[in-house]
Amino acid sequence: SGPRLLDIIDTAVFDYLIGNADRHHYESFQDDEGASMLILLDNAKSFGNPSLDERSILAPLYQCCIIRVSTWNRLNYLKNGVLKSALKSAMAHDPIAPVLSEPHLDATEQRLLSVLATVKQCTDQFGADTVLVEDRMPLAHL
């Protein structure tokens, strides 16, 4: 119960976008009211080879075929160059700019399309009502 599986799927999507195939560990935090979150550790191999897409990173997504509605909406918002533009803008003033090369930025765009295609396959197979999970969890202290 709770959002843990959806958190793991969000993490898998994030890791796939950044090319992090070696997530071996995460921690979780849960407060007394039941709210929880993952604490992500170990992004050391992110943005390695931009030509290599390790599809197995997305296994939680394509095996479970569920994703948060908010994640789905955000991913759709980021398509058509918005992700690449946002990454460039976020890193433009970094002292080591450019932080990511054009091939790495292009790879994130291509991986985003792959994530969207994976979710589409899931919705085609199981229906949007099953795949897209409303993610607003009522919390007692709010």
N, CA, C and O atoms as CSV, one atom per row, in Angstrom:
chain,resi,resn,atom,element,x,y,z
A,1,SER,N,N,0.842,-1.184,0.000
A,1,SER,CA,C,0.000,0.000,0.000
A,1,SER,C,C,0.882,1.239,0.000
A,1,SER,O,O,2.076,1.163,0.289
A,2,GLY,N,N,0.294,2.364,-0.321
A,2,GLY,CA,C,1.040,3.604,-0.352
A,2,GLY,C,C,1.750,3.817,-1.666
A,2,GLY,O,O,1.569,3.055,-2.616
A,3,PRO,N,N,2.551,4.848,-1.716
A,3,PRO,CA,C,3.132,5.282,-2.987
A,3,PRO,C,C,4.483,4.660,-3.357
A,3,PRO,O,O,5.081,5.065,-4.354
A,4,ARG,N,N,4.975,3.701,-2.592
A,4,ARG,CA,C,6.344,3.204,-2.817
A,4,ARG,C,C,6.577,2.705,-4.240
A,4,ARG,O,O,7.583,3.062,-4.852
A,5,LEU,N,N,5.675,1.890,-4.780
A,5,LEU,CA,C,5.882,1.385,-6.138
A,5,LEU,C,C,5.897,2.531,-7.149
A,5,LEU,O,O,6.709,2.537,-8.074
A,6,LEU,N,N,5.011,3.487,-6.972
A,6,LEU,CA,C,4.998,4.634,-7.875
A,6,LEU,C,C,6.277,5.458,-7.742
A,6,LEU,O,O,6.772,6.001,-8.729
A,7,ASP,N,N,6.810,5.552,-6.531
A,7,ASP,CA,C,8.097,6.224,-6.327
A,7,ASP,C,C,9.208,5.499,-7.076
A,7,ASP,O,O,10.061,6.134,-7.697
A,8,ILE,N,N,9.199,4.186,-7.018
A,8,ILE,CA,C,10.218,3.390,-7.717
A,8,ILE,C,C,10.089,3.563,-9.226
A,8,ILE,O,O,11.097,3.658,-9.928
A,9,ILE,N,N,8.878,3.604,-9.721
A,9,ILE,CA,C,8.669,3.806,-11.159
A,9,ILE,C,C,9.133,5.199,-11.575
A,9,ILE,O,O,9.771,5.350,-12.616
A,10,ASP,N,N,8.821,6.215,-10.778
A,10,ASP,CA,C,9.337,7.563,-11.064
A,10,ASP,C,C,10.859,7.564,-11.089
A,10,ASP,O,O,11.469,8.204,-11.946
A,11,THR,N,N,11.470,6.852,-10.155
A,11,THR,CA,C,12.922,6.765,-10.105
A,11,THR,C,C,13.470,6.080,-11.353
A,11,THR,O,O,14.483,6.509,-11.905
A,12,ALA,N,N,12.803,5.018,-11.796
A,12,ALA,CA,C,13.242,4.314,-13.001
A,12,ALA,C,C,13.172,5.230,-14.222
A,12,ALA,O,O,14.075,5.225,-15.059
A,13,VAL,N,N,12.109,6.007,-14.320
A,13,VAL,CA,C,11.982,6.953,-15.434
A,13,VAL,C,C,13.109,7.986,-15.371
A,13,VAL,O,O,13.760,8.262,-16.378
A,14,PHE,N,N,13.336,8.554,-14.189
A,14,PHE,CA,C,14.419,9.524,-14.008
A,14,PHE,C,C,15.762,8.907,-14.389
A,14,PHE,O,O,16.532,9.498,-15.146
A,15,ASP,N,N,16.039,7.714,-13.858
A,15,ASP,CA,C,17.309,7.052,-14.154
A,15,ASP,C,C,17.463,6.772,-15.644
A,15,ASP,O,O,18.560,6.908,-16.187
A,16,TYR,N,N,16.389,6.385,-16.305
A,16,TYR,CA,C,16.471,6.121,-17.736
A,16,TYR,C,C,16.793,7.407,-18.498
A,16,TYR,O,O,17.627,7.400,-19.404
A,17,LEU,N,N,16.147,8.487,-18.139
A,17,LEU,CA,C,16.393,9.759,-18.822
A,17,LEU,C,C,17.845,10.203,-18.689
A,17,LEU,O,O,18.414,10.737,-19.641
A,18,ILE,N,N,18.450,9.991,-17.524
A,18,ILE,CA,C,19.822,10.437,-17.307
A,18,ILE,C,C,20.850,9.350,-17.592
A,18,ILE,O,O,22.052,9.581,-17.461
A,19,GLY,N,N,20.384,8.166,-17.980
A,19,GLY,CA,C,21.298,7.081,-18.323
A,19,GLY,C,C,21.983,6.456,-17.126
A,19,GLY,O,O,23.120,5.997,-17.235
A,20,ASN,N,N,21.313,6.431,-15.990
A,20,ASN,CA,C,21.900,5.851,-14.777
A,20,ASN,C,C,21.464,4.396,-14.649
A,20,ASN,O,O,20.377,4.106,-14.149
A,21,ALA,N,N,22.316,3.492,-15.103
A,21,ALA,CA,C,21.981,2.072,-15.099
A,21,ALA,C,C,22.466,1.357,-13.850
A,21,ALA,O,O,22.314,0.141,-13.732
A,22,ASP,N,N,23.042,2.091,-12.925
A,22,ASP,CA,C,23.618,1.383,-11.779
A,22,ASP,C,C,23.001,1.788,-10.440
A,22,ASP,O,O,23.707,1.832,-9.433
A,23,ARG,N,N,21.729,2.078,-10.408
A,23,ARG,CA,C,21.098,2.387,-9.118
A,23,ARG,C,C,20.966,1.080,-8.345
A,23,ARG,O,O,20.150,0.219,-8.675
A,24,HIS,N,N,21.769,0.958,-7.336
A,24,HIS,CA,C,21.749,-0.251,-6.523
A,24,HIS,C,C,21.133,-0.014,-5.158
A,24,HIS,O,O,20.934,-0.949,-4.382
A,25,HIS,N,N,20.832,1.249,-4.870
A,25,HIS,CA,C,20.419,1.526,-3.508
A,25,HIS,C,C,19.571,2.793,-3.447
A,25,HIS,O,O,19.805,3.753,-4.181
A,26,TYR,N,N,18.611,2.773,-2.582
A,26,TYR,CA,C,17.892,3.974,-2.193
A,26,TYR,C,C,17.456,3.781,-0.754
A,26,TYR,O,O,17.371,2.658,-0.257
A,27,GLU,N,N,17.188,4.871,-0.107
A,27,GLU,CA,C,16.654,4.848,1.250
A,27,GLU,C,C,15.234,5.391,1.181
A,27,GLU,O,O,14.851,6.039,0.206
A,28,SER,N,N,14.474,5.126,2.204
A,28,SER,CA,C,13.137,5.702,2.254
A,28,SER,C,C,12.926,6.362,3.604
A,28,SER,O,O,13.521,5.981,4.612
A,29,PHE,N,N,12.077,7.341,3.589
A,29,PHE,CA,C,11.734,8.074,4.785
A,29,PHE,C,C,10.221,8.055,4.911
A,29,PHE,O,O,9.516,8.272,3.926
A,30,GLN,N,N,9.719,7.802,6.093
A,30,GLN,CA,C,8.275,7.834,6.330
A,30,GLN,C,C,8.014,8.545,7.643
A,30,GLN,O,O,8.620,8.233,8.668
A,31,ASP,N,N,7.097,9.512,7.597
A,31,ASP,CA,C,6.781,10.212,8.836
A,31,ASP,C,C,5.660,9.494,9.584
A,31,ASP,O,O,5.142,8.483,9.111
A,32,ASP,N,N,5.293,10.008,10.731
A,32,ASP,CA,C,4.286,9.367,11.579
A,32,ASP,C,C,2.892,9.360,10.957
A,32,ASP,O,O,2.031,8.584,11.370
A,33,GLU,N,N,2.670,10.212,9.975
A,33,GLU,CA,C,1.354,10.311,9.334
A,33,GLU,C,C,1.233,9.403,8.115
A,33,GLU,O,O,0.160,9.330,7.516
A,34,GLY,N,N,2.289,8.717,7.739
A,34,GLY,CA,C,2.235,7.796,6.609
A,34,GLY,C,C,2.810,8.351,5.317
A,34,GLY,O,O,2.933,7.619,4.334
A,35,ALA,N,N,3.164,9.625,5.298
A,35,ALA,CA,C,3.790,10.186,4.104
A,35,ALA,C,C,5.197,9.621,3.987
A,35,ALA,O,O,5.921,9.520,4.978
A,36,SER,N,N,5.575,9.259,2.781
A,36,SER,CA,C,6.911,8.713,2.598
A,36,SER,C,C,7.529,9.254,1.323
A,36,SER,O,O,6.847,9.811,0.462
A,37,MET,N,N,8.846,9.072,1.223
A,37,MET,CA,C,9.550,9.462,0.012
A,37,MET,C,C,10.824,8.643,-0.090
A,37,MET,O,O,11.379,8.186,0.909
A,38,LEU,N,N,11.268,8.474,-1.319
A,38,LEU,CA,C,12.541,7.810,-1.544
A,38,LEU,C,C,13.649,8.842,-1.487
A,38,LEU,O,O,13.471,9.986,-1.905
A,39,ILE,N,N,14.776,8.435,-0.976
A,39,ILE,CA,C,15.977,9.253,-0.997
A,39,ILE,C,C,16.929,8.561,-1.958
A,39,ILE,O,O,17.415,7.464,-1.682
A,40,LEU,N,N,17.192,9.208,-3.084
A,40,LEU,CA,C,17.985,8.597,-4.140
A,40,LEU,C,C,19.472,8.791,-3.875
A,40,LEU,O,O,19.930,9.898,-3.594
A,41,LEU,N,N,20.201,7.713,-3.968
A,41,LEU,CA,C,21.639,7.723,-3.775
A,41,LEU,C,C,22.296,7.163,-5.034
A,41,LEU,O,O,21.671,6.400,-5.770
A,42,ASP,N,N,23.549,7.533,-5.287
A,42,ASP,CA,C,24.344,6.902,-6.333
A,42,ASP,C,C,23.882,7.243,-7.744
A,42,ASP,O,O,23.236,6.426,-8.399
A,43,ASN,N,N,24.207,8.435,-8.211
A,43,ASN,CA,C,24.012,8.809,-9.610
A,43,ASN,C,C,25.355,8.916,-10.327
A,43,ASN,O,O,25.478,9.649,-11.308
A,44,ALA,N,N,26.347,8.200,-9.848
A,44,ALA,CA,C,27.716,8.358,-10.328
A,44,ALA,C,C,27.893,8.063,-11.812
A,44,ALA,O,O,28.757,8.669,-12.446
A,45,LYS,N,N,27.129,7.178,-12.376
A,45,LYS,CA,C,27.335,6.834,-13.777
A,45,LYS,C,C,26.320,7.495,-14.706
A,45,LYS,O,O,26.150,7.051,-15.842
A,46,SER,N,N,25.669,8.506,-14.265
A,46,SER,CA,C,24.706,9.213,-15.093
A,46,SER,C,C,25.404,9.910,-16.254
A,46,SER,O,O,26.556,10.329,-16.134
A,47,PHE,N,N,24.713,10.029,-17.357
A,47,PHE,CA,C,25.191,10.730,-18.547
A,47,PHE,C,C,26.524,10.179,-19.033
A,47,PHE,O,O,27.443,10.932,-19.357
A,48,GLY,N,N,26.615,8.858,-19.079
A,48,GLY,CA,C,27.803,8.210,-19.622
A,48,GLY,C,C,27.792,8.261,-21.132
A,48,GLY,O,O,27.981,9.330,-21.713
A,49,ASN,N,N,27.580,7.148,-21.772
A,49,ASN,CA,C,27.575,7.051,-23.226
A,49,ASN,C,C,26.210,7.495,-23.752
A,49,ASN,O,O,25.221,6.799,-23.521
A,50,PRO,N,N,26.123,8.620,-24.445
A,50,PRO,CA,C,24.824,9.092,-24.925
A,50,PRO,C,C,24.217,8.206,-26.016
A,50,PRO,O,O,23.028,8.317,-26.317
A,51,SER,N,N,25.020,7.343,-26.597
A,51,SER,CA,C,24.520,6.449,-27.643
A,51,SER,C,C,23.945,5.156,-27.098
A,51,SER,O,O,23.384,4.360,-27.851
A,52,LEU,N,N,24.079,4.938,-25.799
A,52,LEU,CA,C,23.628,3.691,-25.191
A,52,LEU,C,C,22.387,3.936,-24.346
A,52,LEU,O,O,22.432,4.672,-23.360
A,53,ASP,N,N,21.293,3.323,-24.731
A,53,ASP,CA,C,20.058,3.389,-23.948
A,53,ASP,C,C,19.837,2.025,-23.315
A,53,ASP,O,O,19.510,1.061,-24.007
A,54,GLU,N,N,20.013,1.944,-22.017
A,54,GLU,CA,C,19.836,0.685,-21.298
A,54,GLU,C,C,18.367,0.542,-20.913
A,54,GLU,O,O,17.937,1.001,-19.855
A,55,ARG,N,N,17.615,-0.100,-21.791
A,55,ARG,CA,C,16.161,-0.203,-21.618
A,55,ARG,C,C,15.756,-0.939,-20.345
A,55,ARG,O,O,14.656,-0.727,-19.835
A,56,SER,N,N,16.618,-1.787,-19.833
A,56,SER,CA,C,16.270,-2.525,-18.619
A,56,SER,C,C,16.042,-1.594,-17.421
A,56,SER,O,O,15.398,-1.986,-16.448
A,57,ILE,N,N,16.561,-0.378,-17.488
A,57,ILE,CA,C,16.319,0.592,-16.416
A,57,ILE,C,C,14.820,0.834,-16.254
A,57,ILE,O,O,14.343,1.085,-15.147
A,58,LEU,N,N,14.084,0.757,-17.356
A,58,LEU,CA,C,12.638,1.001,-17.331
A,58,LEU,C,C,11.818,-0.220,-16.921
A,58,LEU,O,O,10.590,-0.182,-16.998
A,59,ALA,N,N,12.460,-1.287,-16.493
A,59,ALA,CA,C,11.734,-2.514,-16.150
A,59,ALA,C,C,10.563,-2.293,-15.189
A,59,ALA,O,O,9.497,-2.865,-15.417
A,60,PRO,N,N,10.705,-1.498,-14.130
A,60,PRO,CA,C,9.541,-1.301,-13.259
A,60,PRO,C,C,8.340,-0.722,-14.014
A,60,PRO,O,O,7.195,-1.072,-13.727
A,61,LEU,N,N,8.603,0.153,-14.969
A,61,LEU,CA,C,7.517,0.750,-15.744
A,61,LEU,C,C,6.869,-0.265,-16.675
A,61,LEU,O,O,5.651,-0.439,-16.642
A,62,TYR,N,N,7.659,-0.937,-17.502
A,62,TYR,CA,C,7.038,-1.833,-18.477
A,62,TYR,C,C,6.603,-3.173,-17.886
A,62,TYR,O,O,5.810,-3.881,-18.507
A,63,GLN,N,N,7.097,-3.537,-16.712
A,63,GLN,CA,C,6.616,-4.756,-16.075
A,63,GLN,C,C,5.332,-4.529,-15.289
A,63,GLN,O,O,4.448,-5.385,-15.275
A,64,CYS,N,N,5.230,-3.380,-14.637
A,64,CYS,CA,C,4.038,-3.083,-13.820
A,64,CYS,C,C,2.981,-2.319,-14.602
A,64,CYS,O,O,1.796,-2.391,-14.278
A,65,CYS,N,N,3.397,-1.598,-15.615
A,65,CYS,CA,C,2.489,-0.809,-16.458
A,65,CYS,C,C,1.588,0.113,-15.636
A,65,CYS,O,O,0.378,0.171,-15.851
A,66,ILE,N,N,2.193,0.827,-14.698
A,66,ILE,CA,C,1.487,1.895,-14.002
A,66,ILE,C,C,2.430,3.087,-13.879
A,66,ILE,O,O,3.650,2.935,-13.824
A,67,ILE,N,N,1.836,4.273,-13.838
A,67,ILE,CA,C,2.607,5.499,-13.673
A,67,ILE,C,C,1.681,6.557,-13.100
A,67,ILE,O,O,0.484,6.561,-13.385
A,68,ARG,N,N,2.227,7.444,-12.304
A,68,ARG,CA,C,1.440,8.540,-11.750
A,68,ARG,C,C,0.913,9.440,-12.864
A,68,ARG,O,O,1.601,9.679,-13.856
A,69,VAL,N,N,-0.288,9.928,-12.697
A,69,VAL,CA,C,-0.855,10.889,-13.638
A,69,VAL,C,C,0.034,12.132,-13.707
A,69,VAL,O,O,0.286,12.656,-14.792
A,70,SER,N,N,0.507,12.605,-12.554
A,70,SER,CA,C,1.343,13.810,-12.551
A,70,SER,C,C,2.666,13.574,-13.291
A,70,SER,O,O,3.159,14.475,-13.970
A,71,THR,N,N,3.235,12.389,-13.169
A,71,THR,CA,C,4.464,12.076,-13.901
A,71,THR,C,C,4.180,12.033,-15.395
A,71,THR,O,O,4.937,12.587,-16.191
A,72,TRP,N,N,3.100,11.382,-15.770
A,72,TRP,CA,C,2.698,11.294,-17.178
A,72,TRP,C,C,2.483,12.692,-17.765
A,72,TRP,O,O,2.938,12.987,-18.870
A,73,ASN,N,N,1.791,13.537,-17.022
A,73,ASN,CA,C,1.544,14.899,-17.508
A,73,ASN,C,C,2.841,15.681,-17.663
A,73,ASN,O,O,3.026,16.393,-18.650
A,74,ARG,N,N,3.740,15.551,-16.689
A,74,ARG,CA,C,5.017,16.259,-16.761
A,74,ARG,C,C,5.852,15.763,-17.932
A,74,ARG,O,O,6.458,16.568,-18.639
A,75,LEU,N,N,5.894,14.456,-18.147
A,75,LEU,CA,C,6.657,13.906,-19.275
A,75,LEU,C,C,6.105,14.424,-20.600
A,75,LEU,O,O,6.876,14.753,-21.502
A,76,ASN,N,N,4.806,14.499,-20.727
A,76,ASN,CA,C,4.208,15.029,-21.956
A,76,ASN,C,C,4.510,16.504,-22.136
A,76,ASN,O,O,4.701,16.966,-23.261
A,77,TYR,N,N,4.554,17.245,-21.044
A,77,TYR,CA,C,4.901,18.663,-21.109
A,77,TYR,C,C,6.333,18.850,-21.611
A,77,TYR,O,O,6.619,19.814,-22.321
A,78,LEU,N,N,7.227,17.942,-21.250
A,78,LEU,CA,C,8.648,18.078,-21.561
A,78,LEU,C,C,9.027,17.659,-22.984
A,78,LEU,O,O,10.179,17.830,-23.382
A,79,LYS,N,N,8.093,17.121,-23.748
A,79,LYS,CA,C,8.446,16.673,-25.105
A,79,LYS,C,C,8.574,17.868,-26.053
A,79,LYS,O,O,8.323,19.010,-25.666
A,80,ASN,N,N,8.960,17.596,-27.274
A,80,ASN,CA,C,9.124,18.618,-28.321
A,80,ASN,C,C,10.184,19.660,-27.975
A,80,ASN,O,O,10.014,20.846,-28.258
A,81,GLY,N,N,11.258,19.220,-27.371
A,81,GLY,CA,C,12.383,20.101,-27.108
A,81,GLY,C,C,12.345,20.845,-25.779
A,81,GLY,O,O,13.310,21.519,-25.421
A,82,VAL,N,N,11.242,20.731,-25.045
A,82,VAL,CA,C,11.135,21.456,-23.777
A,82,VAL,C,C,12.149,20.927,-22.763
A,82,VAL,O,O,12.763,21.716,-22.045
A,83,LEU,N,N,12.335,19.614,-22.690
A,83,LEU,CA,C,13.301,19.033,-21.752
A,83,LEU,C,C,14.706,19.533,-22.047
A,83,LEU,O,O,15.415,19.978,-21.145
A,84,LYS,N,N,15.102,19.461,-23.295
A,84,LYS,CA,C,16.441,19.903,-23.692
A,84,LYS,C,C,16.634,21.381,-23.359
A,84,LYS,O,O,17.676,21.767,-22.830
A,85,SER,N,N,15.659,22.189,-23.658
A,85,SER,CA,C,15.737,23.617,-23.368
A,85,SER,C,C,15.824,23.883,-21.867
A,85,SER,O,O,16.597,24.732,-21.422
A,86,ALA,N,N,15.029,23.155,-21.097
A,86,ALA,CA,C,15.040,23.336,-19.641
A,86,ALA,C,C,16.394,22.930,-19.052
A,86,ALA,O,O,16.912,23.608,-18.165
A,87,LEU,N,N,16.962,21.836,-19.538
A,87,LEU,CA,C,18.272,21.413,-19.049
A,87,LEU,C,C,19.343,22.445,-19.395
A,87,LEU,O,O,20.175,22.786,-18.554
A,88,LYS,N,N,19.321,22.940,-20.626
A,88,LYS,CA,C,20.298,23.957,-21.025
A,88,LYS,C,C,20.168,25.202,-20.167
A,88,LYS,O,O,21.163,25.755,-19.699
A,89,SER,N,N,18.949,25.631,-19.970
A,89,SER,CA,C,18.704,26.839,-19.177
A,89,SER,C,C,19.153,26.662,-17.729
A,89,SER,O,O,19.758,27.562,-17.147
A,90,ALA,N,N,18.854,25.498,-17.151
A,90,ALA,CA,C,19.205,25.238,-15.759
A,90,ALA,C,C,20.712,25.219,-15.544
A,90,ALA,O,O,21.183,25.547,-14.455
A,91,MET,N,N,21.466,24.844,-16.554
A,91,MET,CA,C,22.915,24.709,-16.406
A,91,MET,C,C,23.702,25.826,-17.061
A,91,MET,O,O,24.933,25.808,-17.037
A,92,ALA,N,N,23.021,26.795,-17.643
A,92,ALA,CA,C,23.692,27.835,-18.428
A,92,ALA,C,C,24.703,28.642,-17.626
A,92,ALA,O,O,25.730,29.046,-18.172
A,93,HIS,N,N,24.444,28.885,-16.364
A,93,HIS,CA,C,25.324,29.733,-15.560
A,93,HIS,C,C,26.243,28.940,-14.639
A,93,HIS,O,O,26.895,29.507,-13.762
A,94,ASP,N,N,26.291,27.643,-14.840
A,94,ASP,CA,C,27.188,26.809,-14.038
A,94,ASP,C,C,28.640,27.145,-14.408
A,94,ASP,O,O,28.941,27.359,-15.582
A,95,PRO,N,N,29.521,27.190,-13.437
A,95,PRO,CA,C,30.918,27.524,-13.740
A,95,PRO,C,C,31.580,26.578,-14.746
A,95,PRO,O,O,32.531,26.969,-15.423
A,96,ILE,N,N,31.097,25.361,-14.849
A,96,ILE,CA,C,31.705,24.431,-15.816
A,96,ILE,C,C,30.842,24.257,-17.069
A,96,ILE,O,O,30.993,23.273,-17.792
A,97,ALA,N,N,29.939,25.210,-17.329
A,97,ALA,CA,C,29.071,25.132,-18.507
A,97,ALA,C,C,29.908,25.027,-19.767
A,97,ALA,O,O,30.954,25.672,-19.852
A,98,PRO,N,N,29.499,24.258,-20.725
A,98,PRO,CA,C,28.296,23.424,-20.722
A,98,PRO,C,C,28.522,22.128,-19.945
A,98,PRO,O,O,29.502,21.418,-20.172
A,99,VAL,N,N,27.618,21.835,-19.042
A,99,VAL,CA,C,27.719,20.646,-18.206
A,99,VAL,C,C,27.483,19.394,-19.032
A,99,VAL,O,O,28.193,18.400,-18.884
A,100,LEU,N,N,26.486,19.445,-19.899
A,100,LEU,CA,C,26.165,18.309,-20.776
A,100,LEU,C,C,26.437,18.678,-22.225
A,100,LEU,O,O,26.192,19.807,-22.650
A,101,SER,N,N,26.944,17.716,-22.969
A,101,SER,CA,C,27.190,17.928,-24.392
A,101,SER,C,C,25.879,17.824,-25.167
A,101,SER,O,O,24.885,17.309,-24.655
A,102,GLU,N,N,25.886,18.307,-26.378
A,102,GLU,CA,C,24.698,18.193,-27.244
A,102,GLU,C,C,24.257,16.740,-27.416
A,102,GLU,O,O,23.057,16.468,-27.368
A,103,PRO,N,N,25.183,15.795,-27.615
A,103,PRO,CA,C,24.742,14.400,-27.707
A,103,PRO,C,C,24.007,13.912,-26.448
A,103,PRO,O,O,23.060,13.132,-26.546
A,104,HIS,N,N,24.442,14.368,-25.276
A,104,HIS,CA,C,23.754,13.982,-24.046
A,104,HIS,C,C,22.366,14.609,-23.973
A,104,HIS,O,O,21.410,13.950,-23.562
A,105,LEU,N,N,22.248,15.860,-24.363
A,105,LEU,CA,C,20.939,16.526,-24.373
A,105,LEU,C,C,20.007,15.846,-25.375
A,105,LEU,O,O,18.830,15.627,-25.089
A,106,ASP,N,N,20.540,15.516,-26.545
A,106,ASP,CA,C,19.731,14.810,-27.544
A,106,ASP,C,C,19.297,13.437,-27.039
A,106,ASP,O,O,18.187,12.985,-27.318
A,107,ALA,N,N,20.185,12.777,-26.293
A,107,ALA,CA,C,19.863,11.449,-25.752
A,107,ALA,C,C,18.702,11.537,-24.766
A,107,ALA,O,O,17.838,10.660,-24.756
A,108,THR,N,N,18.667,12.581,-23.938
A,108,THR,CA,C,17.544,12.717,-23.000
A,108,THR,C,C,16.231,12.896,-23.753
A,108,THR,O,O,15.198,12.368,-23.341
A,109,GLU,N,N,16.272,13.638,-24.850
A,109,GLU,CA,C,15.066,13.829,-25.675
A,109,GLU,C,C,14.590,12.489,-26.257
A,109,GLU,O,O,13.398,12.181,-26.224
A,110,GLN,N,N,15.521,11.705,-26.784
A,110,GLN,CA,C,15.165,10.407,-27.368
A,110,GLN,C,C,14.656,9.444,-26.304
A,110,GLN,O,O,13.710,8.692,-26.541
A,111,ARG,N,N,15.272,9.469,-25.154
A,111,ARG,CA,C,14.830,8.592,-24.061
A,111,ARG,C,C,13.443,8.993,-23.575
A,111,ARG,O,O,12.631,8.134,-23.231
A,112,LEU,N,N,13.170,10.291,-23.546
A,112,LEU,CA,C,11.834,10.755,-23.180
A,112,LEU,C,C,10.795,10.180,-24.132
A,112,LEU,O,O,9.744,9.714,-23.693
A,113,LEU,N,N,11.076,10.209,-25.420
A,113,LEU,CA,C,10.140,9.637,-26.397
A,113,LEU,C,C,9.952,8.140,-26.164
A,113,LEU,O,O,8.853,7.616,-26.342
A,114,SER,N,N,11.008,7.459,-25.771
A,114,SER,CA,C,10.925,6.031,-25.480
A,114,SER,C,C,10.048,5.757,-24.262
A,114,SER,O,O,9.278,4.797,-24.252
A,115,VAL,N,N,10.163,6.598,-23.237
A,115,VAL,CA,C,9.303,6.455,-22.054
A,115,VAL,C,C,7.848,6.661,-22.446
A,115,VAL,O,O,6.980,5.884,-22.049
A,116,LEU,N,N,7.580,7.698,-23.218
A,116,LEU,CA,C,6.203,7.975,-23.654
A,116,LEU,C,C,5.649,6.814,-24.478
A,116,LEU,O,O,4.483,6.446,-24.332
A,117,ALA,N,N,6.477,6.243,-25.334
A,117,ALA,CA,C,6.051,5.101,-26.143
A,117,ALA,C,C,5.766,3.883,-25.269
A,117,ALA,O,O,4.834,3.127,-25.544
A,118,THR,N,N,6.557,3.689,-24.227
A,118,THR,CA,C,6.343,2.574,-23.305
A,118,THR,C,C,4.999,2.719,-22.601
A,118,THR,O,O,4.243,1.753,-22.498
A,119,VAL,N,N,4.703,3.912,-22.120
A,119,VAL,CA,C,3.416,4.139,-21.454
A,119,VAL,C,C,2.276,3.954,-22.435
A,119,VAL,O,O,1.228,3.422,-22.066
A,120,LYS,N,N,2.454,4.380,-23.674
A,120,LYS,CA,C,1.405,4.179,-24.689
A,120,LYS,C,C,1.147,2.697,-24.926
A,120,LYS,O,O,-0.003,2.277,-25.052
A,121,GLN,N,N,2.209,1.907,-24.986
A,121,GLN,CA,C,2.037,0.456,-25.139
A,121,GLN,C,C,1.235,-0.103,-23.970
A,121,GLN,O,O,0.356,-0.944,-24.159
A,122,CYS,N,N,1.536,0.362,-22.771
A,122,CYS,CA,C,0.809,-0.098,-21.586
A,122,CYS,C,C,-0.664,0.300,-21.664
A,122,CYS,O,O,-1.546,-0.515,-21.391
A,123,THR,N,N,-0.926,1.541,-22.032
A,123,THR,CA,C,-2.328,1.987,-22.096
A,123,THR,C,C,-3.078,1.278,-23.222
A,123,THR,O,O,-4.270,1.001,-23.092
A,124,ASP,N,N,-2.400,0.986,-24.311
A,124,ASP,CA,C,-3.039,0.222,-25.395
A,124,ASP,C,C,-3.407,-1.178,-24.919
A,124,ASP,O,O,-4.452,-1.712,-25.291
A,125,GLN,N,N,-2.551,-1.765,-24.103
A,125,GLN,CA,C,-2.777,-3.126,-23.640
A,125,GLN,C,C,-3.761,-3.207,-22.482
A,125,GLN,O,O,-4.624,-4.084,-22.466
A,126,PHE,N,N,-3.641,-2.296,-21.508
A,126,PHE,CA,C,-4.427,-2.415,-20.283
A,126,PHE,C,C,-5.465,-1.316,-20.083
A,126,PHE,O,O,-6.330,-1.431,-19.216
A,127,GLY,N,N,-5.386,-0.264,-20.871
A,127,GLY,CA,C,-6.309,0.856,-20.726
A,127,GLY,C,C,-5.751,1.934,-19.820
A,127,GLY,O,O,-5.059,1.647,-18.843
A,128,ALA,N,N,-6.058,3.176,-20.151
A,128,ALA,CA,C,-5.537,4.319,-19.404
A,128,ALA,C,C,-5.997,4.304,-17.950
A,128,ALA,O,O,-5.251,4.723,-17.065
A,129,ASP,N,N,-7.213,3.827,-17.689
A,129,ASP,CA,C,-7.722,3.819,-16.314
A,129,ASP,C,C,-6.926,2.900,-15.402
A,129,ASP,O,O,-6.882,3.115,-14.191
A,130,THR,N,N,-6.305,1.888,-15.965
A,130,THR,CA,C,-5.479,0.967,-15.181
A,130,THR,C,C,-4.044,1.476,-15.053
A,130,THR,O,O,-3.434,1.355,-13.991
A,131,VAL,N,N,-3.510,2.040,-16.122
A,131,VAL,CA,C,-2.102,2.433,-16.168
A,131,VAL,C,C,-1.841,3.761,-15.463
A,131,VAL,O,O,-0.864,3.889,-14.725
A,132,LEU,N,N,-2.697,4.738,-15.681
A,132,LEU,CA,C,-2.499,6.067,-15.115
A,132,LEU,C,C,-3.150,6.130,-13.739
A,132,LEU,O,O,-4.373,6.070,-13.612
A,133,VAL,N,N,-2.315,6.252,-12.711
A,133,VAL,CA,C,-2.769,6.178,-11.334
A,133,VAL,C,C,-2.804,7.577,-10.735
A,133,VAL,O,O,-1.806,8.298,-10.748
A,134,GLU,N,N,-3.966,7.948,-10.212
A,134,GLU,CA,C,-4.073,9.238,-9.526
A,134,GLU,C,C,-3.156,9.192,-8.321
A,134,GLU,O,O,-3.154,8.215,-7.572
A,135,ASP,N,N,-2.390,10.228,-8.135
A,135,ASP,CA,C,-1.323,10.179,-7.142
A,135,ASP,C,C,-1.515,11.122,-5.975
A,135,ASP,O,O,-0.569,11.375,-5.229
A,136,ARG,N,N,-2.664,11.625,-5.805
A,136,ARG,CA,C,-2.902,12.531,-4.678
A,136,ARG,C,C,-3.322,11.711,-3.473
A,136,ARG,O,O,-4.464,11.262,-3.381
A,137,MET,N,N,-2.393,11.520,-2.554
A,137,MET,CA,C,-2.630,10.731,-1.362
A,137,MET,C,C,-3.129,11.625,-0.249
A,137,MET,O,O,-2.452,12.591,0.102
A,138,PRO,N,N,-4.291,11.340,0.322
A,138,PRO,CA,C,-4.750,12.169,1.431
A,138,PRO,C,C,-3.869,11.941,2.662
A,138,PRO,O,O,-3.605,10.803,3.051
A,139,LEU,N,N,-3.429,13.022,3.254
A,139,LEU,CA,C,-2.593,12.934,4.443
A,139,LEU,C,C,-3.337,13.520,5.626
A,139,LEU,O,O,-3.966,14.571,5.509
A,140,ALA,N,N,-3.272,12.855,6.752
A,140,ALA,CA,C,-4.042,13.245,7.929
A,140,ALA,C,C,-3.658,14.633,8.453
A,140,ALA,O,O,-4.508,15.351,8.980
A,141,HIS,N,N,-2.397,15.010,8.313
A,141,HIS,CA,C,-1.947,16.273,8.899
A,141,HIS,C,C,-2.159,17.483,8.002
A,141,HIS,O,O,-1.766,18.590,8.372
A,142,LEU,N,N,-2.765,17.308,6.840
A,142,LEU,CA,C,-3.023,18.463,5.944
A,142,LEU,C,C,-4.439,18.942,6.049
A,142,LEU,O,O,-4.819,19.896,5.370
